[in-house]
């Protein structure tokens, strides 16, 4: 793909390019510098004479990919794989040559990124098996997806040079519908925003123009107003004796604003977070102290306090959000977090990798941030991705098989054999806006927007869903078609005599709930009446 010839994306001449990568990485050990240097020299050899659509050397692209990985703190293995990520597909360099120059681990990462490169967006004709393998590869070793996201981000920045409009549109939609949501689910807020805003003009050009105009009308470009509020906030914190803190401002991304305007019927008066100020403090207790100061100085807007420290988002995001009225005809969102929380909010799973990358596989790639992937992977692919064989030696025993894997293997509960149904699952459960609701015990449940208590019940357990008799939302009785909102506390009541009905299928939004309902109804026929 083409490369944008701007100071932001243009890579320095060859020697300086390597110097910049090493400098960004702040490497202390000479052997690590030598490792990355060998990867760079092999990449330069592999891409010699190759050009991008812009006419610039192809080497620029892999250097920019590696620079981004270095920027977010990745070590020699991942950065080297970033330098070499296109060599297997675009040159005569082999797996063995990569392993010999660097390591077998780097060669395996490059091979993983190469496989992900075959995922293409074709509307409802997506290659479903490729998507499944994308999810499997990510859950097996998240480093592969980190490299792919850095590669995709640079391609997004250079999209204007792709010669055909239809190809630019396809790449933009593919990026918005596959890669940006994955960045979001990995907790990589900065990556998600940069990817979205880079391709937004090519995916939805008219909506982009309209959103940009509304952004301007809302005062989004009036940075002096934002700076005035920013300085006032810092002054107030100082007056209350808060010494150890730093602040920074955030302006809402255009694509994020567009999606929110869509949800608000394009009523900009309902948008209160076009600007945000972040207050970063040393400890969790400091977060709540600062929250008290902010609310004592400025009137908080009703219903706009969200405590993601007490109840983190499923992707691990932690912060306190509150929207306040500053007294200057401005409402502004204040985000309060610790340094650790801020790093995680910016870079997600990437923030957990240490300099030596000592534990790159294992917990980091299979933790809570990755559990959302597994529901979309057939048991066969998941087991293969985890090194399990079909001869019985390394497969899960029945007692060890996770509930999600049992469901995927059950033809009554799985749509994986039906590509169209799989695509619908992806569309409704993965690429949709999410709401975060709570059990009475405070556990957070991640559901698609407009999910119902039925979806909530099945997200807890299939037996709770199958025997649900009623629901309470925030302590009040609620009908089963009540759309759940962020922060709702949901309590499900059950009865042995209650069971799913055909009507539930129209009320459920998640594929999980629909599959369980269908599985319950099928053996007993479709003659049941609504209760």
VEXRO-510828 format. One record per residue (C-alpha): x, y, z; residue number from 1; residue in three letters. Coordinates in steps of 0.2 Angstrom, whole numbers, plus 5000, padded with zeros to 4 digits. Each point is the difference from the previous one (the first is absolute). Layout:
N
[[X Y Z] NUM 'Ala'];
...
//
This chain:
531
[[5000 5000 5000] 1 'Unk'];
[[5005 5018 4997] 2 'Unk'];
[[5010 5011 5012] 3 'Unk'];
[[4996 5018 5004] 4 'Unk'];
[[5014 5011 4997] 5 'Unk'];
[[4998 5011 5015] 6 'Unk'];
[[5012 5004 5015] 7 'Unk'];
[[4989 4990 5011] 8 'Unk'];
[[5002 4984 4990] 9 'Unk'];
[[5015 5002 4989] 10 'Unk'];
[[5015 4989 5006] 11 'Unk'];
[[5017 5007 5001] 12 'Unk'];
[[5014 4993 4989] 13 'Unk'];
[[5006 4983 5004] 14 'Unk'];
[[5013 5002 5013] 15 'Unk'];
[[4990 5013 5009] 16 'Unk'];
[[4985 4989 4999] 17 'Unk'];
[[5009 4986 5010] 18 'Unk'];
[[5007 5013 5012] 19 'Unk'];
[[4983 5007 5004] 20 'Unk'];
[[4993 4983 5003] 21 'Unk'];
[[5014 4996 5012] 22 'Unk'];
[[4998 5017 5009] 23 'Unk'];
[[4982 4998 5002] 24 'Unk'];
[[5002 4983 5008] 25 'Unk'];
[[5013 5007 5012] 26 'Unk'];
[[5010 4984 4999] 27 'Unk'];
[[5014 4998 5013] 28 'Unk'];
[[5007 4983 4995] 29 'Unk'];
[[5011 4999 4985] 30 'Unk'];
[[4993 4982 4995] 31 'Unk'];
[[4983 5007 4999] 32 'Unk'];
[[5006 5014 4989] 33 'Unk'];
[[5008 4987 4989] 34 'Unk'];
[[4985 4990 4999] 35 'Unk'];
[[4989 5014 4994] 36 'Unk'];
[[5014 5005 4988] 37 'Unk'];
[[5000 4983 4992] 38 'Unk'];
[[4981 5001 4997] 39 'Unk'];
[[5002 5017 4992] 40 'Unk'];
[[5013 4994 4988] 41 'Unk'];
[[4990 4985 4995] 42 'Unk'];
[[4985 5011 4997] 43 'Unk'];
[[5010 5012 4990] 44 'Unk'];
[[5006 4986 4989] 45 'Unk'];
[[4983 4992 4998] 46 'Unk'];
[[4992 5016 4995] 47 'Unk'];
[[5014 5007 4989] 48 'Unk'];
[[4993 5008 4984] 49 'Unk'];
[[4981 4999 5006] 50 'Unk'];
[[4989 5015 5000] 51 'Unk'];
[[4984 5005 5008] 52 'Unk'];
[[4986 5009 4990] 53 'Unk'];
[[5007 5016 5005] 54 'Unk'];
[[5016 4996 4992] 55 'Unk'];
[[5010 5000 5016] 56 'Unk'];
[[5011 4984 5005] 57 'Unk'];
[[4990 4986 5007] 58 'Unk'];
[[5012 4999 5014] 59 'Unk'];
[[4992 5016 5007] 60 'Unk'];
[[4985 4991 5004] 61 'Unk'];
[[5008 4986 5011] 62 'Unk'];
[[5011 5013 5008] 63 'Unk'];
[[4984 5010 5005] 64 'Unk'];
[[4992 4984 5007] 65 'Unk'];
[[5015 4996 5010] 66 'Unk'];
[[5001 5018 5006] 67 'Unk'];
[[4983 5000 5007] 68 'Unk'];
[[5003 4983 5009] 69 'Unk'];
[[5015 5008 5008] 70 'Unk'];
[[4990 5015 5004] 71 'Unk'];
[[4988 4990 5010] 72 'Unk'];
[[5014 4991 5010] 73 'Unk'];
[[5002 4984 4990] 74 'Unk'];
[[5017 4991 5002] 75 'Unk'];
[[5012 4993 4987] 76 'Unk'];
[[4990 4984 4995] 77 'Unk'];
[[4984 5010 4996] 78 'Unk'];
[[5009 5014 4992] 79 'Unk'];
[[5010 4989 4989] 80 'Unk'];
[[4985 4990 4995] 81 'Unk'];
[[4992 5017 4995] 82 'Unk'];
[[5015 5004 4989] 83 'Unk'];
[[4998 4983 4992] 84 'Unk'];
[[4981 4998 5000] 85 'Unk'];
[[4999 5001 4980] 86 'Unk'];
[[5015 4990 4995] 87 'Unk'];
[[4992 4983 4999] 88 'Unk'];
[[4986 5007 4989] 89 'Unk'];
[[5009 5013 4990] 90 'Unk'];
[[5018 4993 4997] 91 'Unk'];
[[5010 4984 4998] 92 'Unk'];
[[5005 5000 5018] 93 'Unk'];
[[4995 4983 5009] 94 'Unk'];
[[4995 4996 5017] 95 'Unk'];
[[5017 4992 5003] 96 'Unk'];
[[5010 5015 4995] 97 'Unk'];
[[4990 5011 5012] 98 'Unk'];
[[5003 4987 5014] 99 'Unk'];
[[5018 5000 4996] 100 'Unk'];
[[5002 5019 5000] 101 'Unk'];
[[4990 5003 5015] 102 'Unk'];
[[4991 4985 5009] 103 'Unk'];
[[4987 4987 4997] 104 'Unk'];
[[4988 5010 5011] 105 'Unk'];
[[5001 5015 4988] 106 'Unk'];
[[4998 4989 4985] 107 'Unk'];
[[4984 4992 5008] 108 'Unk'];
[[4993 5018 5003] 109 'Unk'];
[[5003 5005 4982] 110 'Unk'];
[[4991 4984 4994] 111 'Unk'];
[[4986 5004 5011] 112 'Unk'];
[[4998 5018 4994] 113 'Unk'];
[[5001 4993 4982] 114 'Unk'];
[[4985 4989 5003] 115 'Unk'];
[[4990 5015 5007] 116 'Unk'];
[[5004 5009 4984] 117 'Unk'];
[[4988 4989 4991] 118 'Unk'];
[[4985 5007 5009] 119 'Unk'];
[[4989 5010 4988] 120 'Unk'];
[[4984 5010 5002] 121 'Unk'];
[[4987 4996 4987] 122 'Unk'];
[[4984 5005 5009] 123 'Unk'];
[[4989 4985 5004] 124 'Unk'];
[[5012 4990 4990] 125 'Unk'];
[[5014 5001 5012] 126 'Unk'];
[[5012 4985 5001] 127 'Unk'];
[[4993 4993 5016] 128 'Unk'];
[[5013 4987 5002] 129 'Unk'];
[[5014 5013 4999] 130 'Unk'];
[[4991 5010 5013] 131 'Unk'];
[[4999 4985 5011] 132 'Unk'];
[[5018 4997 4998] 133 'Unk'];
[[5004 5019 5003] 134 'Unk'];
[[4991 4998 5017] 135 'Unk'];
[[5009 4984 5004] 136 'Unk'];
[[5017 5007 4995] 137 'Unk'];
[[4997 5015 5011] 138 'Unk'];
[[4995 4989 5015] 139 'Unk'];
[[5015 4989 4998] 140 'Unk'];
[[5013 5014 4999] 141 'Unk'];
[[4994 5018 5001] 142 'Unk'];
[[5016 5006 4994] 143 'Unk'];
[[4995 4995 4983] 144 'Unk'];
[[4985 5012 5001] 145 'Unk'];
[[5011 5014 5007] 146 'Unk'];
[[5011 4999 4985] 147 'Unk'];
[[4985 4999 4988] 148 'Unk'];
[[4992 5015 5008] 149 'Unk'];
[[5016 5011 4998] 150 'Unk'];
[[5001 4994 4982] 151 'Unk'];
[[4982 5005 4997] 152 'Unk'];
[[5002 5017 5008] 153 'Unk'];
[[5014 5005 4989] 154 'Unk'];
[[4990 4994 4985] 155 'Unk'];
[[4985 5010 5006] 156 'Unk'];
[[5011 5016 5000] 157 'Unk'];
[[5005 4997 4982] 158 'Unk'];
[[4983 4995 4993] 159 'Unk'];
[[4998 5015 4989] 160 'Unk'];
[[5013 4993 4988] 161 'Unk'];
[[4991 4984 4996] 162 'Unk'];
[[4995 5004 4982] 163 'Unk'];
[[4982 4992 4999] 164 'Unk'];
[[4986 5008 5010] 165 'Unk'];
[[4991 4983 5003] 166 'Unk'];
[[5016 4992 5007] 167 'Unk'];
[[5002 5015 5012] 168 'Unk'];
[[4983 4998 5006] 169 'Unk'];
[[5002 4981 5002] 170 'Unk'];
[[5016 5002 5010] 171 'Unk'];
[[4992 5014 5011] 172 'Unk'];
[[4984 4990 5004] 173 'Unk'];
[[5011 4985 5003] 174 'Unk'];
[[5010 5010 5012] 175 'Unk'];
[[4985 5007 5009] 176 'Unk'];
[[4990 4984 5002] 177 'Unk'];
[[5014 4988 5004] 178 'Unk'];
[[5016 5008 5006] 179 'Unk'];
[[4994 5016 5010] 180 'Unk'];
[[4988 4989 5011] 181 'Unk'];
[[5014 4988 5003] 182 'Unk'];
[[5011 5014 5006] 183 'Unk'];
[[4986 5006 5011] 184 'Unk'];
[[4997 4982 5007] 185 'Unk'];
[[5019 4999 5004] 186 'Unk'];
[[4998 5017 5010] 187 'Unk'];
[[5011 5009 4987] 188 'Unk'];
[[4991 5017 5001] 189 'Unk'];
[[5013 5010 4991] 190 'Unk'];
[[5002 4987 4986] 191 'Unk'];
[[4981 4999 4998] 192 'Unk'];
[[4997 5019 4998] 193 'Unk'];
[[5015 5002 4988] 194 'Unk'];
[[4994 4986 4989] 195 'Unk'];
[[4982 5006 4999] 196 'Unk'];
[[5004 5018 4997] 197 'Unk'];
[[5012 4995 4986] 198 'Unk'];
[[4988 4990 4990] 199 'Unk'];
[[4984 5009 5004] 200 'Unk'];
[[5001 5012 4985] 201 'Unk'];
[[5002 4986 4988] 202 'Unk'];
[[4986 4988 5008] 203 'Unk'];
[[4986 5014 5002] 204 'Unk'];
[[5006 5016 4990] 205 'Unk'];
[[4983 5009 5002] 206 'Unk'];
[[4998 4996 5018] 207 'Unk'];
[[5018 5005 5003] 208 'Unk'];
[[4997 5017 4993] 209 'Unk'];
[[4984 5002 5010] 210 'Unk'];
[[5008 4995 5016] 211 'Unk'];
[[5015 5011 4997] 212 'Unk'];
[[4988 5015 4998] 213 'Unk'];
[[4990 4996 5016] 214 'Unk'];
[[5017 4998 5010] 215 'Unk'];
[[5004 5017 4994] 216 'Unk'];
[[4983 5007 5005] 217 'Unk'];
[[5002 4992 5017] 218 'Unk'];
[[5016 5009 5003] 219 'Unk'];
[[5011 4985 4999] 220 'Unk'];
[[5013 5011 4991] 221 'Unk'];
[[5000 5013 5013] 222 'Unk'];
[[5015 4994 5010] 223 'Unk'];
[[5002 5017 5010] 224 'Unk'];
[[4984 4996 5009] 225 'Unk'];
[[5006 4983 5004] 226 'Unk'];
[[5017 5006 5006] 227 'Unk'];
[[4991 5013 5011] 228 'Unk'];
[[4989 4986 5008] 229 'Unk'];
[[5016 4990 5002] 230 'Unk'];
[[5010 5013 5009] 231 'Unk'];
[[4985 5004 5011] 232 'Unk'];
[[4999 4981 5005] 233 'Unk'];
[[5019 5000 5004] 234 'Unk'];
[[4998 5015 5011] 235 'Unk'];
[[4986 4993 5010] 236 'Unk'];
[[5009 4984 5003] 237 'Unk'];
[[5015 5010 5006] 238 'Unk'];
[[4989 5010 5012] 239 'Unk'];
[[4994 4984 5008] 240 'Unk'];
[[5018 4995 5003] 241 'Unk'];
[[5001 4986 4987] 242 'Unk'];
[[5018 5000 4995] 243 'Unk'];
[[5003 4984 4991] 244 'Unk'];
[[4990 5000 4984] 245 'Unk'];
[[5001 5003 4982] 246 'Unk'];
[[4987 5005 4988] 247 'Unk'];
[[4997 4998 4981] 248 'Unk'];
[[4986 5005 4988] 249 'Unk'];
[[4991 4988 4988] 250 'Unk'];
[[4989 5006 4985] 251 'Unk'];
[[4988 4987 4994] 252 'Unk'];
[[5004 4991 4984] 253 'Unk'];
[[4990 5004 4985] 254 'Unk'];
[[4994 4982 4997] 255 'Unk'];
[[4995 4998 5018] 256 'Unk'];
[[4991 5016 4999] 257 'Unk'];
[[4991 4994 4984] 258 'Unk'];
[[4994 4984 5008] 259 'Unk'];
[[4994 5009 5015] 260 'Unk'];
[[4991 5012 4990] 261 'Unk'];
[[4991 4986 4991] 262 'Unk'];
[[4994 4993 5016] 263 'Unk'];
[[4994 5017 5005] 264 'Unk'];
[[4991 5003 4984] 265 'Unk'];
[[5013 5013 4995] 266 'Unk'];
[[4995 5011 5015] 267 'Unk'];
[[5016 5008 5005] 268 'Unk'];
[[4992 5008 5015] 269 'Unk'];
[[5001 4982 5008] 270 'Unk'];
[[5019 4999 4998] 271 'Unk'];
[[5009 5005 5016] 272 'Unk'];
[[5017 4991 4998] 273 'Unk'];
[[5007 5009 4984] 274 'Unk'];
[[5014 5006 5012] 275 'Unk'];
[[5007 4990 5015] 276 'Unk'];
[[5013 5004 5013] 277 'Unk'];
[[5010 4986 5007] 278 'Unk'];
[[5007 5002 5018] 279 'Unk'];
[[5013 4987 5003] 280 'Unk'];
[[5005 4997 5019] 281 'Unk'];
[[5011 4987 5009] 282 'Unk'];
[[4987 4989 5009] 283 'Unk'];
[[4982 4994 4999] 284 'Unk'];
[[4996 5010 5016] 285 'Unk'];
[[5006 5016 4992] 286 'Unk'];
[[4988 4997 4986] 287 'Unk'];
[[4985 5001 5012] 288 'Unk'];
[[5008 5015 5009] 289 'Unk'];
[[5001 5009 4983] 290 'Unk'];
[[4982 4995 4996] 291 'Unk'];
[[4994 5008 5016] 292 'Unk'];
[[5009 5016 4996] 293 'Unk'];
[[4994 5001 4982] 294 'Unk'];
[[4982 4997 5006] 295 'Unk'];
[[5002 5013 5013] 296 'Unk'];
[[5005 5013 4988] 297 'Unk'];
[[4989 4996 4985] 298 'Unk'];
[[4983 4993 4999] 299 'Unk'];
[[5000 4983 4993] 300 'Unk'];
[[4987 4995 4987] 301 'Unk'];
[[4987 4988 5006] 302 'Unk'];
[[5003 4982 4994] 303 'Unk'];
[[5017 5004 4993] 304 'Unk'];
[[5011 4992 5014] 305 'Unk'];
[[5008 4983 4995] 306 'Unk'];
[[5012 4991 5011] 307 'Unk'];
[[5010 4988 4990] 308 'Unk'];
[[5013 4998 5014] 309 'Unk'];
[[4987 4992 5011] 310 'Unk'];
[[4993 4990 4985] 311 'Unk'];
[[5012 4999 4986] 312 'Unk'];
[[4994 4998 4982] 313 'Unk'];
[[5002 4982 4994] 314 'Unk'];
[[5016 5005 4989] 315 'Unk'];
[[5008 5005 5017] 316 'Unk'];
[[4997 5019 4998] 317 'Unk'];
[[5001 5009 5017] 318 'Unk'];
[[4996 5019 5003] 319 'Unk'];
[[4987 5011 5008] 320 'Unk'];
[[4990 5011 4988] 321 'Unk'];
[[4989 5014 5005] 322 'Unk'];
[[4993 5014 4989] 323 'Unk'];
[[4999 5017 5009] 324 'Unk'];
[[4993 5018 4996] 325 'Unk'];
[[5015 5012 5001] 326 'Unk'];
[[4989 5016 5002] 327 'Unk'];
[[5006 5006 4983] 328 'Unk'];
[[4986 4993 4989] 329 'Unk'];
[[5011 4985 4998] 330 'Unk'];
[[4998 4982 5006] 331 'Unk'];
[[5015 4989 5000] 332 'Unk'];
[[5005 4982 5004] 333 'Unk'];
[[5013 4998 5014] 334 'Unk'];
[[5009 4983 5000] 335 'Unk'];
[[5009 4995 5016] 336 'Unk'];
[[5013 4986 5000] 337 'Unk'];
[[5017 4994 5006] 338 'Unk'];
[[5015 4999 4989] 339 'Unk'];
[[4998 4981 4999] 340 'Unk'];
[[4982 5002 4995] 341 'Unk'];
[[5005 5014 4987] 342 'Unk'];
[[5013 4989 4992] 343 'Unk'];
[[4988 4985 4999] 344 'Unk'];
[[4986 5012 4993] 345 'Unk'];
[[5012 5006 4986] 346 'Unk'];
[[5008 4984 4995] 347 'Unk'];
[[4990 4985 5008] 348 'Unk'];
[[5008 4983 4999] 349 'Unk'];
[[5016 5008 4992] 350 'Unk'];
[[5003 5009 5017] 351 'Unk'];
[[5002 4983 5009] 352 'Unk'];
[[5015 4995 4989] 353 'Unk'];
[[5017 5002 5009] 354 'Unk'];
[[5015 5006 4992] 355 'Unk'];
[[5007 4982 4999] 356 'Unk'];
[[4984 4993 4994] 357 'Unk'];
[[5002 4986 5013] 358 'Unk'];
[[4982 4995 5000] 359 'Unk'];
[[4993 5004 4983] 360 'Unk'];
[[4990 4984 4999] 361 'Unk'];
[[4990 4993 5014] 362 'Unk'];
[[4990 5012 5011] 363 'Unk'];
[[5002 5016 4990] 364 'Unk'];
[[4992 4991 4985] 365 'Unk'];
[[4987 4990 5008] 366 'Unk'];
[[4994 5012 5014] 367 'Unk'];
[[4983 5009 5002] 368 'Unk'];
[[5003 5011 4986] 369 'Unk'];
[[5001 4985 4988] 370 'Unk'];
[[4985 4990 5006] 371 'Unk'];
[[4988 5010 4989] 372 'Unk'];
[[5009 4992 4985] 373 'Unk'];
[[4997 4982 5004] 374 'Unk'];
[[4981 4999 4997] 375 'Unk'];
[[5003 5003 4982] 376 'Unk'];
[[5013 4986 4997] 377 'Unk'];
[[4995 4982 4996] 378 'Unk'];
[[5006 4987 5013] 379 'Unk'];
[[5011 4992 4986] 380 'Unk'];
[[5009 5017 4996] 381 'Unk'];
[[5002 5005 5018] 382 'Unk'];
[[5007 4983 5005] 383 'Unk'];
[[5013 5001 4986] 384 'Unk'];
[[5005 5017 5004] 385 'Unk'];
[[5003 4995 5018] 386 'Unk'];
[[5011 4985 4995] 387 'Unk'];
[[4986 4987 5004] 388 'Unk'];
[[5000 4984 4988] 389 'Unk'];
[[4986 4989 4995] 390 'Unk'];
[[5008 4984 5006] 391 'Unk'];
[[4993 5002 5017] 392 'Unk'];
[[5017 5004 5008] 393 'Unk'];
[[4999 5018 5002] 394 'Unk'];
[[4981 5004 4998] 395 'Unk'];
[[4990 5007 5014] 396 'Unk'];
[[4991 4987 5011] 397 'Unk'];
[[4982 5003 5002] 398 'Unk'];
[[5003 5007 5018] 399 'Unk'];
[[5013 5012 4992] 400 'Unk'];
[[4990 5006 4985] 401 'Unk'];
[[4995 5018 5003] 402 'Unk'];
[[4981 5004 4999] 403 'Unk'];
[[5002 5011 4984] 404 'Unk'];
[[5010 4985 4991] 405 'Unk'];
[[4986 4988 5004] 406 'Unk'];
[[4987 5012 4993] 407 'Unk'];
[[5011 5002 4984] 408 'Unk'];
[[5001 4982 4998] 409 'Unk'];
[[4981 4997 5002] 410 'Unk'];
[[4991 5001 4983] 411 'Unk'];
[[4984 5006 5009] 412 'Unk'];
[[5009 5015 5008] 413 'Unk'];
[[5013 5004 4986] 414 'Unk'];
[[4998 5009 4984] 415 'Unk'];
[[5018 4997 4995] 416 'Unk'];
[[4995 4988 4987] 417 'Unk'];
[[4989 5013 4991] 418 'Unk'];
[[5011 5014 4993] 419 'Unk'];
[[4985 5012 4999] 420 'Unk'];
[[4995 4997 5018] 421 'Unk'];
[[5018 5002 5005] 422 'Unk'];
[[5001 5017 4992] 423 'Unk'];
[[4984 5005 5008] 424 'Unk'];
[[5008 4995 5017] 425 'Unk'];
[[5015 5011 4996] 426 'Unk'];
[[4989 5014 4995] 427 'Unk'];
[[4989 5000 5015] 428 'Unk'];
[[5012 4994 5014] 429 'Unk'];
[[5017 5007 4995] 430 'Unk'];
[[4999 5015 4989] 431 'Unk'];
[[4986 5008 5009] 432 'Unk'];
[[5000 5014 5013] 433 'Unk'];
[[5000 4992 5018] 434 'Unk'];
[[4992 5004 5016] 435 'Unk'];
[[5006 4995 5017] 436 'Unk'];
[[4988 4994 5013] 437 'Unk'];
[[5002 4993 5017] 438 'Unk'];
[[4994 4985 5010] 439 'Unk'];
[[4993 5004 5018] 440 'Unk'];
[[5018 4994 5006] 441 'Unk'];
[[5008 5013 4989] 442 'Unk'];
[[5007 4989 4986] 443 'Unk'];
[[5000 5009 4984] 444 'Unk'];
[[4992 4992 4984] 445 'Unk'];
[[5005 5005 4983] 446 'Unk'];
[[4985 5001 4988] 447 'Unk'];
[[4996 5007 4983] 448 'Unk'];
[[4990 5017 5000] 449 'Unk'];
[[4981 4997 5002] 450 'Unk'];
[[5003 4983 5008] 451 'Unk'];
[[4985 4994 5011] 452 'Unk'];
[[4999 4991 5017] 453 'Unk'];
[[4999 4984 4990] 454 'Unk'];
[[5017 5003 4993] 455 'Unk'];
[[5006 5004 5017] 456 'Unk'];
[[4993 4984 5007] 457 'Unk'];
[[5008 4989 4987] 458 'Unk'];
[[5017 5009 5002] 459 'Unk'];
[[4999 4995 5019] 460 'Unk'];
[[4996 4982 4996] 461 'Unk'];
[[4989 4990 4988] 462 'Unk'];
[[4990 4992 5014] 463 'Unk'];
[[4996 5018 5007] 464 'Unk'];
[[4994 5005 4983] 465 'Unk'];
[[4990 4984 4997] 466 'Unk'];
[[4990 5002 5016] 467 'Unk'];
[[4999 5019 5001] 468 'Unk'];
[[4983 5006 5007] 469 'Unk'];
[[5003 5019 5001] 470 'Unk'];
[[5013 5014 5002] 471 'Unk'];
[[5004 5015 5011] 472 'Unk'];
[[5010 5014 4993] 473 'Unk'];
[[5007 5012 5013] 474 'Unk'];
[[4988 4992 5013] 475 'Unk'];
[[4984 5002 4990] 476 'Unk'];
[[4990 4987 4991] 477 'Unk'];
[[5004 5001 4981] 478 'Unk'];
[[4993 4992 4985] 479 'Unk'];
[[5010 4987 4990] 480 'Unk'];
[[5002 5012 4985] 481 'Unk'];
[[5007 5014 5011] 482 'Unk'];
[[5016 5007 4991] 483 'Unk'];
[[5014 5000 5013] 484 'Unk'];
[[5011 5015 5002] 485 'Unk'];
[[5018 5003 5006] 486 'Unk'];
[[5001 4998 5019] 487 'Unk'];
[[4983 4991 5002] 488 'Unk'];
[[4999 4987 5014] 489 'Unk'];
[[4991 4985 4995] 490 'Unk'];
[[4992 4987 5010] 491 'Unk'];
[[4992 4984 4993] 492 'Unk'];
[[4987 4990 5008] 493 'Unk'];
[[4998 4982 4995] 494 'Unk'];
[[4987 4986 5002] 495 'Unk'];
[[5000 4981 4995] 496 'Unk'];
[[4984 5003 4991] 497 'Unk'];
[[5007 5014 4989] 498 'Unk'];
[[5007 4997 4983] 499 'Unk'];
[[5005 5008 4983] 500 'Unk'];
[[4986 5004 4988] 501 'Unk'];
[[5000 5005 4981] 502 'Unk'];
[[4998 5018 5005] 503 'Unk'];
[[5016 5000 5009] 504 'Unk'];
[[5009 4998 4984] 505 'Unk'];
[[4994 5017 4994] 506 'Unk'];
[[5005 5008 5017] 507 'Unk'];
[[5018 4993 5001] 508 'Unk'];
[[5014 5009 4992] 509 'Unk'];
[[5015 4989 5003] 510 'Unk'];
[[5004 4985 4989] 511 'Unk'];
[[5003 4990 5017] 512 'Unk'];
[[4983 5003 5006] 513 'Unk'];
[[4992 4996 4984] 514 'Unk'];
[[5009 4984 4998] 515 'Unk'];
[[4995 4994 5017] 516 'Unk'];
[[4982 5005 4997] 517 'Unk'];
[[5000 4991 4984] 518 'Unk'];
[[5008 4985 5007] 519 'Unk'];
[[4987 4999 5014] 520 'Unk'];
[[4985 5002 4988] 521 'Unk'];
[[5006 4988 4986] 522 'Unk'];
[[4998 4983 5009] 523 'Unk'];
[[4983 5005 5006] 524 'Unk'];
[[4994 5007 4984] 525 'Unk'];
[[4994 5018 4996] 526 'Unk'];
[[4983 4997 5007] 527 'Unk'];
[[5003 5009 5016] 528 'Unk'];
[[4990 5016 5004] 529 'Unk'];
[[5007 5016 5006] 530 'Unk'];
[[4999 5002 5019] 531 'Unk'];
//
